Amino acid sequence: MSVGIRELKNKLSYYLERVKGGESLAVTEHGRTIAYILPSEKAPQYESLVRMVREDLATWKGGKPQGSTQPVKMKGKPASKIVLEERR
């Protein structure tokens, strides 16, 4: 689900209830995603993906994530499984 900044500000409690219910929220500005709000139980999965991008092990520019040219050994769920879970 996505929401503009003004709408989020005006109905913050409503959207936070939806996030508490398990939905992820994309915050947009002029139609462009600038942030995500997600349930706290999903945060560790996203932290792993963000860390990979910061360490240049993967790249992401808002579309489909691109892998590294070097093999990476990581613990936890594969990124492909996390993406599939988010699509449900």
Order of alpha helices (4+ residues) and beta strands (2+ residues): beta-alpha-alpha-beta-beta-alpha-beta-beta-alpha
